[in-house]
Amino acid sequence: MKSLPAALAVLILLLGFVALGAKDEKPVRLPSGKLQQDEILKAEHKKSLEDMNRLIELAEELRQELRENEHLVLSIPSLKKAEEIEKLAKKVRNRIRR
């Protein structure tokens, strides 16, 4: 019973050292000298912009198809465009959340 508080104290100290060690890690640099994290963020930003441009293009096409459509039902290609819009929006949202 007496060793339980001592074991807890040692565990708390070890966890504290682990937490301190994690903060002291230096950011990873690429051979070019740039930070790896910055380059990853730039690439994700570029991909998000490309996806958003595609999303806007698909949304405009879908809107035009809906305006021209005299029926009250979506065609299969229009439905596929709507699904692709949804997928692109989710990809962008997930990238932004990271």
Secondary structure, DSSP 8 states (H G I E B T S, - for coil): -THHHHHHHHHHHHHHHHHHHHHT----B-TTS-BHHHHHHHHHHHHHHHHHHHHHHHHHHHHHHHHH--SSS--HHHHHHHHHHHHHHHHHHHHHH-
